[in-house]
Amino acid sequence: MTPAPDPPATAGVDLHPGGRPVMEARGISKHFPGVVANDHVDLALYAGEVHALLGENGAGKSTLASILAGLYQADAGELRLAGEPVVLRSPREALARGVGMVHQHFRLVRRFTVAENVALGDRSQPLVMSTPDVQRAVVALGERYGLPVRPEAVVGDLTVGEQQRVEIVKTLYRGVDVLLLDEPTSVLTPQETEALFGTVRAMAAEGKAVVFISHKLAEVVAIADRVTVMRDGRVVGSQPVASTSVRELARLMVGRAIDLDVVRPPQRPGEVVLTLDHVTVDHDTRRGSLTDVSLEVAAGEIVGIAGVSGNGQRPLAEVAAGLLAPDHGRVVVGGRDVTGRGPRAARAAGLAYIPEDRLGTGLAPSLTIAENLQLTRPHGPVLDRRRWTADATRLMQEFDIRAPGPATTTSSLSGGNIQKVLLARELDAGPSTIVAAAPTRGLDVGAIDTVRRLLAERRLQGCGILLISEDLDEVVTLADRILVLFEGRLVHTCDAEGADITELGLAMAGAGR
């Protein structure tokens, strides 16, 4: 599978030996203001097959999936179901034709029961819903596809993994033949991911066409029968998974070779540079809570915090960075007690902070690259903008920030380049301690590779790094030690070398707490 630098409009036409596809996209094009999201895209989906749709952020895969599911209408091209041209004007119309989509961000009513959510919007229901009938259908679908969920349970009381099952059951309840799953494993533990794979295989075995939209290369290779790779709105390859590899798929996604292995040579940790001592943050509806959290990060090591989203990661990062004062406990950076003294004191002690909300907390989107790079630095009464431009030019080259120049507005950059601006500002200050919260979330493979290597380099230079990530693979790859956070408590500790993924997954789900 060899990528062309400028693939023709017909690239990726899928010559599948299994007969007529159940659904096709032919020459699909979709434009948004200033953006060509899909450029003459062809895609063929077959019964009984798991088809992965792979690509970087902005590659066009979500737009294509939204067109298949009736959320968007194409500007050009056509959709076909069982060989017949169709126009899907809404998700309801798509469901009526047997096409459904499970979105990355769930669309459930938290106060309703599972059965009520499943029946919601179903026009075939009588005026007064037959609750026992819906409950029986939920149970039957759960048994059939390996989706155990209690129909009488209130959705707000369920785990994230259980809520995802409800979304899938809700879509299957409508009798779909084509099911699109958008980033379905982004909030799951390893055990929940494996259970989802079992469900996907069961659906394919029954003859359904399943589209698995993901950026996780290893998962695509593990679950899909075929894969279509998109780049810059166009298809650059489509073939059976068995005849490709993770490295080849990564190369297709970004247009260049990517080394997926971050080298982590062994080294002895130095003195402790960050201490959280019995830190407690009482429950806050915005931030969450922490209960009696104690940890240490030494110079030259990466301590990884693993956990499912919403288990205290945000307050942990904000307490460590000085943005949030703990209700109890102490925070020590570089030997200085900075508890409750704010982010300026933490920075003065040598701490750099890479927040998960890069355009809310980390950077000011309306300011230029040069201005954002100066935000956390001390300044005299006269602002030396000529020096700012020189600094920005140097850092743009050093960190490969791709933009017309230092005067470019930060909000106009891609996600990867925005993160590079943030990293350039924080790392150029020469910190001894780094708190990195979800540093690669939402980034493409190339940007992820850059971020991970920058952190690995700072470790070798003697920085102590607290890495907080919901991507377990990332934590295992980068960290020296792993701590698992569940409901605001540290429930498990282990060395990353030889870590048991099953044991980590169970801890992330609260087992054995």
N, C-alpha and C positions, 0 to 999 in steps of 0.2 A: 504494500500500500504506500505509494510514493506521492507526497503532497506537491501540488504545483504551486508556485508562488502566486499565480493569479488564475485560479481554477475557472474553467469555462462554466457557462450557465447550467450546463447539463451534468456537472460533476456530481457524483454520488448517486446516479440513477441505479436503483437496486435490482439487479437481475437475479431474482430469487428463484430457485428451482421448484418451490413448493406450490405452484399454481397461482391463481388470482389473489391479490391482496384483499383483505377485508376493508382496508382504508388506505387511500393514497392522497398525498399532496403533490400536485404537479405545477411546477413553475411558480411557486408561491412567492410573492413579493409584498413587503409591507414597509411603509415609510412613516417615520415620525419627524417632526420639525428638526431638520439638520442631521437626521440619522437614517441610514438604510438598515433596518433591523433584519429583514429577510430579503435576499436577492436571488430570485429564481431557484427556490429550494424545492427539491424533489425528495419525497420520503414514502416508502411503502411498508405497511404493517401487515403481518400475516397471522392468521389464527394459530394459537398454540405456541407463540414465540414471544420471548422477552427481548425487546428492542431498546437498547440504551441510546439516549440522546446526550451526547457529551460535548462540552465546549467551555471556554473561559466565560467569565462575566462579560456580557455585551456581545457574545458570539451570535445571539439570535435564537437560542434554543427555547427560552421561555416564551418569546413572542410566537414562535412556531407552535408550541404546545397550546398557547392561548387561542390561536386560530383554529387548531384541531378541535378544541373544546367549546368553540362558539363565543369566547370572550371578545375576541377581535375578529374583524372581517378583513380578508386580504385585499390589497389594492389591485393585484393581478394574480393570475393563476386560478386553479380550481381544486376543489376537494372532491374525492369520489368515495362512495361507500358501496362495497360489493360491485364495483365497476360502474356505478351510476353517478353522474355529477350531482352534487348537493350544495346547498347554501345553508350554512348554520348561522342563524342571526343572533342566537343567544345560547347560554349554557343549558337552559331548559329545552331548547330545540335540539341541542346536541344529545342530551340525555334521552329525549324521546326517540332519537335515532340510534341509541345504543352506545354513545360516547360520553364518558365521564372522566372528571379530573379530581384528584386529591391534591390540594394545595399545600405548600410548605407551611403556611400559617393557617391553622385550622379555622374553619368557619362553623363553629358550634355555639349554641346558646348554653352557657355554663349553668344556668339555673334549671334547665330542662333535664329530664331523664334521657337515658340513651334512646329508649323507644320513641320518645317525643322528638328528639333530634332526627332520628332516622325517618320518621314520617313527615317531618316539617317540609312543606313545599310540595308534597306529593298530591297532585290533583285527583288521583284515583281514590284517595281516602274519602270516606263518607263525612258528612258535616260534623258528626261526633265520632272521633277516632275510636276504632276498635282496639283498645290497648292490648288485650290478650292476643289478638291476631298478630299485631306488630311485634310483641314480645316473643311469640313463638317463631316468627320469621327471623328475628335477630339471633335467637339461639341456634336455629337451623343453619343460618349462614355462618355463624361462628364455628359450629362443628364441622361444616363442610370445607371451610377454607383455613382452619386453624386460627381463628380470631376470637378467642374466648373473651366475652364481655357480658356483664350483667345488665339486662335490658332495663331493670328498675333503678339502676344506679344513677345518681345525679352527676352530670358530666363534670361539674366543677370539683367533685371529690375524686376524680380519676387521675392517675398518673399521665404524663405526657404520652407514653407508649400506648396506654389504654385509649386515650383520646384519639390517637391516630387510627387505632382499630375501629373506633366508632365512625370515623370519616370514611374508611374503606367499606365498612358494612353498609353505611348510608348510600354509597355509590353503587355497590353490588345489589342492594335492595331494589334499585331502579332497573335491574336487568341489563347492565351494560355488557357489550361485547368487546369494547376497546376501553382500557383503563390507563389513564396517564397519572403517574406518580411523580410529583415535583419535589426533588431533594428529600426523599422520604426517610432517610436515616440521619438527618442533621441533628435531631434531638433525642436519639435513641442510645441506650446502652448496647454493648456488644451482644448481650443475650437477646435483647429486643430486636436488634438488627438481624440476627440469625433467624429468629421467629418470623420476622417479616419476609425474609428470603423464602422460608418454607411456604408462606402464604402466596407469594408471587409465583412460585413453582406450581402450587396447587391450581392457581387460576389458569396458568398457561396449559397445564395438563388437561384442563377442561375445555380447552379450545379458545380461550380468550387471548386477545392481543394485548400485551402489557408494554407500555412505554415507561422506561425507567430513566428519569432525568436526573443527572448527577454530575458532580465534579470530582467524585472520589474514584480514582482510576482502579484501585484494587477491587472495589465493590463491583464496578462495571464488569471486570473480567470474571468475578466470582458468580454473578447472577445472570448476565445477559447471554443470549444466543447470537445476537448481531449487534453491531454498534455503528452509529452514524456520528461522525465528528463534524462540528461546525466551527468556522472561524470567520470573523468579520461579516457575519450574516449569510455566509455561503457554506455549502457542504463541500468538505475537502476529502472525505473518505467514507465509505460505507461497506462493511464486509463482516463475515462471521468472526466472532470473538476468538474462536479457536485458532485462527490464522494470524493473530496479531499478538501484541504484548503491551504491558503497562508502559514501557519506555517508548514504544512506537506511538502509542496513543497520546502520550504527553508531547511528543515531537509534533504530531499532527495538530494538537490543540494550539500550540504557541508558535509553530513554524520554525523551531530550532530544537536542537538536542537539549534535554534537561537531565541533569544528574539528580536522581531522586533520593540518593543516599547522603544524608548529612553526616560527615565524619565527626565522631565524638571521641577523640583520643583520651585515654585515662590521664587524670592529673589529680594531685592531692589538693583538697580544698584548703584555703587559707583561713584567716581569722573571720569571725562572724561579722557581717556587714549589715544585716537586717534581723531584728528580733521582734516578734509579736508575742507578748507575755500575757497569757490568760485574758485575751481580748474578747469583750462582749459588746455587741450592738443590739439594743432592744429592737423589737420588730418595728419596721417602718414600711408602709405600704409601697413606697417607691423603691427603696433600696433592698429590703429584706432584712435578715438578722444574722448575727453570729453569736455563738455560745461557747465561751471559754476556749478560744482558739489560741494555741501556742505553737510557734514554729521559728526556726532559725534558717537563715541563708548565709552561706559562707562565700568568701571571695573565690572566684574560679569554679563555681558550681551553679547549675540550674536546678532549682526546685520546682517541680511541676505540680500544679493543683488541678486534679481531674474532677469532673462532676457533671451531672446533667444540668442544663440551664435552670436558673432560679433557685439554686441551693445555697446562696450566700456569696457567690463569686464577686458581685458588684461591691457590697460593703467591705469585703476583704481587700479588694484592690484600692478602694478609696481610703480605708483606714491606713493601709501601708503607705499610700502616697501623701497622706496628710490632708486630704480633702474632707474627711469625716472623722470627727473626734469620737473615740469609743466611749461607751457608757462606763465600762470598767476595763482595767488592764493597761498595759504600757506598749508604746512603739519606740524602738531604739534603732536609729540609722547611723552607721559609722561610729558607734560608741556614744552618740548623743541621744538623750531622751527628748523626742520631738512630740510626745503625746499632746494632742490638742493644740499644737502651736501652728498648725496650718501648713499648706504646701510649700511656702517659701522657706520655712525652717527645714523641711525634709530635703529640699533642693540644696540648701546651704550645707547640709550634711553629706551631700554627694549622691542624692537619689534622682533618677530620671523616671518619668512616668509615661507609658504608652497606653492610653485608655482605650476601651473597646469602642466608645462613641467618638470616633476620630474627627467627625465634623461638628460635634456638639460640644464635647469637653476638650478635645485635643487641639483643634484648630478653629480659626474664625473664617468661615467659607467666603465671606465678602472681601476679605483682605487678600493682598497679593502673596505670592510665594515668599518674596523678600521680607514682607512685613510679618508673615507667620513665623518665619525662621528667627525673628528677633523677639517674639512675644515674651519669652521667659527670661530674657537676658537683661541685666542692669543697664540703665542708660543715664547719661548726664542730662543737663538742662537743654542741650542742643542735640538734635537728632542728626546723626551723620548718615544720610541716606546713600551717599556715594559708597561708604564702607558696607552698608547693607547690601547694595547691589553686587559688590565684589564678593562678599561672603556667600550670597545666594548663588552666584555664578560658579564659585568653587564647589559648593555643596551639591548643586544640580549635576555637576560632572562626576563628583565622587560617589554619589548615591544613584546615579543614572535616572534622575528625575526628568521625564520627557515632557517638555513644554516649550512654547515659543521663547520664553525668557523669564527673568525674575519678576517682571511686572504682570505676569499672567495671574488672573484671579484664581484662587485655589479651588473654588467650587466648580470650575470648568474642567478640572483634571479628572482622569479615570481613578477608580478606587485604588489601584495599585500605586499610582503616582501620588495620590493624596497621602497614603500611608508612608511612602518614601519621604515626603516632606516632613511628616511627624517624626519619623525615625532620624532623619538628618538633624533636626533641631535638638532632639533629646540626646542622641549619641555623640554629637559634636561637642557637647559640653564636657565630655570626659568623665562620666559618672563612675562611681565605684559600685553603685547598686542600681538595678533596673527592675521596675515592676511593669510587666508586659501583660495586658489583659486582652485576650482574644486577638492577638496581633495579626493573624492571617484570615480572620473571618471575612467572607465575602470577596476574597481576592482570587485571582486566577492562578494557574499553576506556576507561571513564570514569576509573578509577584510573590507567591508563597515561598518559592525557592530562594528569592532574594532576601526576604525577611528572616527566614530560618538561618541562612548562612551568616547574616549580620549578627544575629544573637549568638550563634556558635562561635564566631570570631571574638565577640566581646567576652565570652566565657574564657577563651584561651588567653585573653589579655588580662584576666584576673577580676572581671566584674562578677558580682553575685547577682543572679537573676531569679526573680520570682515570676514564673510563667503560669498564667491562669488561662486555661483553654478548655473548651468543651469538646475539642477534637482529641480523642484519646490517642490516636495514632501520632499526632503531633507531640503530645506529652511524652509518650514512650520513646519517640525518636530523639527528642532534644534533651530531656531531663536526665539528671544524675539520680535524683530521688523523686518519688511520686507520693503525694498526699491526696487522699480522696475526701472531698467535701460533700456532706449530705445533710440537708436541712440545717445548715449553719454550723455544723460540727465536723471536725476532722475525725473520720471513722476508720482510716486505714493508712498505713505507711509502708513503703517498700522501696528497694533499690530498683531503678529502671532496668538495669542489666538483668535479664532473665525474668522480668516481671510476668506474672501469670495474668493474662488478659481476662480469663474467666473470673478469677478472684477479684480483679479490679472492677469488672462489670457488675458483679454481685454487690460489691461495696457501694458503687455508684447508685444502685437501686435500693440501698438501705438494708440489704440482707445481713443478718448477724450483728445488727447495731445493738 
